[in-house]
């Protein structure tokens, strides 16, 4: 099982689809079983989504 620090280090790569199957499963398992990391992961997803929306929205104008 990954530590919180290890999971945080891999979170961006997970969101960007840059991890292999084993690393993806390890980060997902950690987030599912951790008390603190799910909030961080959700926040990172929200920020990443907002940035992508802003980026692609700007390209449409």
N, C-alpha and C positions, 0 to 999 in steps of 0.2 A: 504494500500500500504506500502511496506517495505521501510525503509530508505536505503541510499547507504551503510551505515555501516552494516546494517542487511543483505543486499544482498551479500556484500563482505564476510561476515562471513559464508554464506551458499553456496558460489560459488563452493568450492572444493567438497563439498558433492553432489551438483547438478551434476557436471561433473563425479563423481564416481558412480552416480546412487543410492545414499544413502538416498535421500529425499523421503518423501511421496508425493502423488499427489497434496495435497494442498500447501505444501511448494514449490514444483517444479513449480507449476503454479504462485505462488507469486513471486518467483525469476525471472522467465521468463517474467512476466508482468512488473516487475521493470526494468529489462534490456531493454525491448522493449520501455519503455517510458522515460528512463533516457538519459541525454546528455553525461555523462561521463562513466558510467558503461559498456556500450558495448565494449569500447576499452580495458578495464581491463579484461572483460570476454574473449574476443578474444585472448588476450595475455596469459591468464591462460590456455585456450584450446591449444594454440600452444606449450606452455611449457610442459603441461601434455602429449600431443601427442609425442613430441620429447623424453621425458623421457621414455614413454612406448616403442617407437621404439628402443631406445638405449638399453633398458632392454631386450626386446624380441630378438633384433638383437644379443646381447651378448650371449643369451641362445642358439642360433642356431649354434654358432661357437664352 
